């Protein structure tokens, strides 16, 4: 009797595990089936870029081009591409035209040929500068703006990137380990929900004002959200970097708040040329306990007109 009972329980457990496996497989397939498709109007732009894009809030179609080829360290920390080495380009419809804005991560040797190719394709560089300090090798950031036919603009960016060692779009790999610090506490301290990107925790925090470039409203997804990125370094610590999007009156209050909390300011500059109101982008860096850094960033955010 006991043997029959044991056999019955084991069979029931195996059946339950089989049903669970089927259910998980069905959920995964359903999730894949539900993955948003590229709108038809943006498919020719994807073809010209030579890589997939993704819709973002505000009807923005965005491409990410991480520089996985670059092996950059800052103060002994190996920088993941998503932390500070992510080239991107975002498109927005403007009547019959499109607007593109973006940021290209470049080596010294790539700057001149890329700028030449962009200008030939009708895209204007709007800034060229550092975001980090003490990085090795040196990295520069070229911000861009263009208006016109979306496919032509995409082709110009594609041709410029072809002069660099920017890798092609990568196939999905094995999931990276989750952040090793307490993500929920960091989110509670900052007051915002973050996004897990591999082992990175990332935040995009919009401003409350409407921002326009050349008289057209520009959504936060076009590079106008304050960026906060955490990369775990072990034992509850993290490296942080990103940029605060600021009015002129907010720049020095934010500098003071960051420095009072042990966070280094690495650059203050413009990314755009004709925006209203006038904006400044403040970049920062620190390695410390993740929760301590979150408190410092929260103190800086309190000096800004950030949205909820």
C-alpha positions as CSV (number, residue, x, y, z in Angstrom):
1,X,0.0,0.0,0.0
2,X,2.8,2.4,1.0
3,X,4.6,1.6,-2.3
4,X,1.5,2.3,-4.3
5,X,0.9,5.6,-2.4
6,X,4.5,6.7,-3.0
7,X,4.3,5.8,-6.7
8,X,1.0,7.8,-7.0
9,X,2.5,10.9,-5.3
10,X,5.6,10.7,-7.6
11,X,3.5,10.3,-10.7
12,X,1.3,13.3,-9.6
13,X,4.5,15.4,-9.1
14,X,5.9,14.4,-12.5
15,X,2.5,15.4,-14.1
16,X,2.5,18.7,-12.2
17,X,6.1,19.5,-13.4
18,X,5.2,18.6,-17.0
19,X,2.1,20.9,-16.9
20,X,4.3,23.6,-15.4
21,X,6.9,23.2,-18.1
22,X,4.1,23.4,-20.8
23,X,2.6,26.5,-19.1
24,X,6.0,28.3,-19.0
25,X,6.7,27.4,-22.6
26,X,3.2,28.7,-23.6
27,X,3.8,31.9,-21.7
28,X,7.2,32.4,-23.4
29,X,5.7,31.8,-26.8
30,X,2.8,34.1,-26.1
31,X,5.2,36.8,-25.0
32,X,7.1,36.5,-28.2
33,X,3.9,36.6,-30.2
34,X,2.9,39.7,-28.3
35,X,6.2,41.5,-29.0
36,X,5.4,44.8,-30.8
37,X,6.1,44.8,-34.5
38,X,7.8,47.7,-36.2
39,X,5.1,50.1,-37.6
40,X,5.1,50.0,-41.4
41,X,6.2,53.6,-41.7
42,X,9.4,52.9,-39.8
43,X,10.4,49.7,-41.6
44,X,12.3,51.4,-44.4
45,X,14.2,53.4,-41.8
46,X,15.2,50.2,-40.1
47,X,16.4,48.9,-43.5
48,X,18.5,52.0,-44.1
49,X,20.0,51.9,-40.5
50,X,20.7,48.2,-41.0
51,X,19.4,47.3,-37.5
52,X,16.1,47.1,-35.6
53,X,14.6,50.1,-33.8
54,X,12.0,50.3,-31.1
55,X,9.0,52.6,-30.4
56,X,9.3,54.8,-27.4
57,X,6.8,57.1,-25.6
58,X,5.9,60.2,-27.6
59,X,5.8,58.4,-31.0
60,X,9.6,58.2,-31.1
61,X,11.4,55.5,-33.0
62,X,14.8,54.8,-31.4
63,X,17.9,52.9,-32.4
64,X,20.5,51.7,-29.9
65,X,24.1,51.1,-31.1
66,X,26.2,50.1,-28.1
67,X,29.9,50.2,-28.5
68,X,30.6,46.6,-27.4
69,X,33.9,46.8,-29.3
70,X,35.4,49.3,-26.9
71,X,37.1,48.1,-23.8
72,X,37.0,51.2,-21.6
73,X,37.9,51.4,-17.9
74,X,37.4,54.3,-15.5
75,X,39.3,54.2,-12.2
76,X,39.9,50.5,-12.7
77,X,36.2,49.7,-13.5
78,X,35.4,48.0,-16.8
79,X,32.5,50.0,-18.3
80,X,29.6,48.0,-19.7
81,X,28.4,49.4,-23.0
82,X,25.0,50.3,-21.5
83,X,26.5,52.3,-18.7
84,X,28.2,55.0,-20.8
85,X,29.1,53.6,-24.3
86,X,25.7,53.6,-26.0
87,X,25.4,55.4,-29.3
88,X,21.8,56.0,-30.2
89,X,19.6,57.8,-32.8
90,X,15.9,58.7,-32.2
91,X,13.5,59.7,-35.0
92,X,10.3,61.7,-34.7
93,X,7.8,62.6,-37.4
94,X,7.6,66.3,-38.3
95,X,4.8,66.6,-40.9
96,X,6.1,65.0,-44.2
97,X,9.7,65.1,-42.7
98,X,11.3,63.5,-39.8
99,X,13.6,64.8,-37.1
100,X,16.5,62.7,-35.9
101,X,18.6,63.4,-32.8
102,X,21.3,61.2,-31.3
103,X,24.6,60.7,-29.7
104,X,27.5,58.8,-31.2
105,X,30.3,57.3,-29.1
106,X,33.6,57.7,-30.9
107,X,37.3,57.2,-30.6
108,X,39.6,60.1,-31.4
109,X,40.4,58.6,-34.8
110,X,36.8,58.2,-35.7
111,X,35.7,61.8,-35.1
112,X,36.8,63.5,-38.3
113,X,35.6,60.9,-40.8
114,X,32.3,60.5,-39.0
115,X,31.7,64.3,-38.9
116,X,32.5,64.6,-42.6
117,X,30.1,61.8,-43.6
118,X,27.3,63.2,-41.4
119,X,27.6,66.7,-43.0
120,X,27.6,65.1,-46.5
121,X,24.3,63.4,-45.5
122,X,22.6,66.5,-44.2
123,X,23.0,65.8,-40.5
124,X,24.5,68.5,-38.3
125,X,26.8,67.8,-35.3
126,X,25.6,69.9,-32.4
127,X,28.2,69.1,-29.8
128,X,31.5,67.2,-29.4
129,X,32.9,66.6,-26.0
130,X,33.7,64.2,-23.1
131,X,31.2,62.7,-20.7
132,X,33.7,60.9,-18.6
133,X,37.0,61.7,-16.9
134,X,40.0,59.4,-16.5
135,X,38.7,56.8,-19.0
136,X,41.1,54.7,-20.9
137,X,41.1,54.7,-23.9
138,X,39.7,58.2,-24.4
139,X,36.1,58.4,-25.6
140,X,34.3,61.3,-27.2
141,X,30.6,61.9,-27.8
142,X,29.2,63.6,-30.9
143,X,25.6,64.8,-30.6
144,X,23.6,65.2,-33.9
145,X,20.5,66.7,-35.3
146,X,18.9,66.4,-38.7
147,X,15.6,67.1,-40.4
148,X,14.3,65.7,-43.7
149,X,13.4,62.4,-45.3
150,X,13.7,59.8,-42.6
151,X,15.3,57.1,-44.9
152,X,17.9,59.6,-46.1
153,X,18.8,60.6,-42.6
154,X,19.0,57.0,-41.5
155,X,21.3,56.2,-44.5
156,X,23.6,59.0,-43.5
157,X,23.9,57.7,-40.0
158,X,24.4,54.2,-41.3
159,X,27.2,55.4,-43.6
160,X,28.8,57.4,-40.8
161,X,28.8,54.4,-38.4
162,X,30.3,52.2,-41.1
163,X,33.5,54.3,-40.7
164,X,33.7,53.2,-37.0
165,X,34.0,49.8,-35.4
166,X,30.5,50.0,-34.0
167,X,29.3,46.4,-34.0
168,X,26.2,45.3,-35.9
169,X,23.0,44.6,-34.0
170,X,23.7,41.6,-31.7
171,X,21.4,38.6,-31.4
172,X,19.9,38.1,-27.9
173,X,22.5,36.4,-25.7
174,X,22.3,34.7,-22.3
175,X,20.7,36.9,-19.6
176,X,23.2,38.7,-17.5
177,X,23.2,38.4,-13.7
178,X,20.8,40.8,-12.0
179,X,22.2,43.8,-10.1
180,X,24.0,42.6,-6.9
181,X,22.7,45.6,-4.8
182,X,19.2,46.2,-3.5
183,X,17.3,47.4,-6.5
184,X,14.1,48.0,-4.6
185,X,15.7,50.2,-2.0
186,X,17.5,52.3,-4.7
187,X,14.2,52.8,-6.4
188,X,12.5,53.8,-3.1
189,X,15.3,56.3,-2.3
190,X,15.2,57.9,-5.8
191,X,11.4,57.8,-6.0
192,X,11.3,56.3,-9.5
193,X,10.9,52.9,-11.0
194,X,14.0,51.8,-12.9
195,X,14.7,49.4,-15.8
196,X,16.9,46.3,-15.5
197,X,19.3,46.1,-18.5
198,X,21.4,43.0,-17.9
199,X,23.2,43.8,-14.7
200,X,22.5,47.5,-15.0
201,X,19.8,49.5,-13.3
202,X,18.8,52.5,-15.4
203,X,16.4,55.5,-14.9
204,X,15.1,58.0,-17.4
205,X,13.5,60.9,-15.5
206,X,11.7,63.6,-17.6
207,X,11.4,67.3,-16.8
208,X,8.0,68.8,-16.3
209,X,8.5,71.6,-18.9
210,X,7.7,71.3,-22.6
211,X,11.0,71.5,-24.5
212,X,11.1,72.6,-28.1
213,X,13.9,72.5,-30.7
214,X,13.5,74.7,-33.8
215,X,10.0,75.4,-32.6
216,X,8.9,71.7,-32.4
217,X,8.2,70.0,-29.1
218,X,10.8,67.3,-28.3
219,X,9.7,64.3,-26.1
220,X,12.0,63.0,-23.3
221,X,12.8,59.9,-25.4
222,X,14.8,62.2,-27.8
223,X,17.6,62.5,-25.1
224,X,15.9,65.0,-22.8
225,X,15.4,62.8,-19.7
226,X,17.8,62.9,-16.9
227,X,19.8,59.6,-17.1
228,X,20.9,57.6,-14.1
229,X,22.8,54.4,-14.5
230,X,24.0,51.9,-11.8
231,X,26.6,49.2,-12.6
232,X,27.2,46.8,-9.8
233,X,30.8,46.4,-8.6
234,X,30.2,43.9,-5.9
235,X,29.3,43.8,-2.1
236,X,26.4,46.3,-2.5
237,X,28.6,48.9,-4.3
238,X,28.0,50.4,-7.7
239,X,29.5,52.7,-10.3
240,X,27.2,55.4,-11.4
241,X,27.1,57.8,-14.3
242,X,24.6,59.6,-16.5
243,X,23.5,63.2,-17.1
244,X,21.2,65.6,-15.5
245,X,19.1,67.8,-17.9
246,X,19.1,71.2,-16.3
247,X,18.0,74.8,-16.6
248,X,20.8,77.3,-16.0
249,X,19.5,78.2,-12.6
250,X,19.7,74.5,-11.5
251,X,23.3,73.8,-12.5
252,X,25.2,74.9,-9.5
253,X,22.6,73.7,-6.9
254,X,22.9,70.3,-8.5
255,X,26.8,70.5,-8.5
256,X,26.8,71.3,-4.8
257,X,24.3,68.5,-4.0
258,X,26.4,65.9,-5.9
259,X,29.8,67.0,-4.5
260,X,28.4,67.1,-0.9
261,X,27.5,63.4,-1.4
262,X,30.8,62.3,-2.9
263,X,29.7,62.3,-6.5
264,X,32.2,63.8,-9.0
265,X,31.0,66.2,-11.7
266,X,32.8,65.2,-15.0
267,X,31.2,67.7,-17.6
268,X,28.8,70.5,-17.9
269,X,27.8,71.5,-21.5
270,X,25.1,71.7,-24.1
271,X,23.9,68.9,-26.4
272,X,21.6,71.0,-28.6
273,X,21.7,74.4,-30.3
274,X,18.3,75.8,-30.6
275,X,16.3,74.4,-27.7
276,X,13.8,76.4,-25.7
277,X,14.2,76.7,-22.7
278,X,18.0,76.7,-22.8
279,X,19.3,73.4,-21.3
280,X,22.6,72.2,-19.8
281,X,23.7,68.6,-19.4
282,X,25.7,67.7,-16.3
283,X,27.6,64.4,-16.3
284,X,28.8,62.7,-13.1
285,X,30.7,59.7,-11.8
286,X,31.1,57.8,-8.5
287,X,31.9,54.4,-7.1
288,X,30.5,53.7,-3.6
289,X,27.7,51.9,-1.7
290,X,24.7,51.9,-4.0
291,X,22.2,53.1,-1.4
292,X,24.5,56.0,-0.4
293,X,24.8,57.0,-4.0
294,X,21.1,56.8,-4.5
295,X,20.7,59.3,-1.6
296,X,23.2,61.6,-3.2
297,X,21.4,61.5,-6.5
298,X,18.0,62.1,-4.8
299,X,19.5,65.2,-3.2
300,X,20.5,66.5,-6.6
301,X,17.1,65.6,-8.2
302,X,15.5,67.7,-5.4
303,X,17.2,70.7,-7.0
304,X,15.5,70.2,-10.3
305,X,12.1,70.5,-11.9
306,X,11.8,66.7,-12.5
307,X,8.5,65.0,-13.4
308,X,7.0,62.1,-11.5
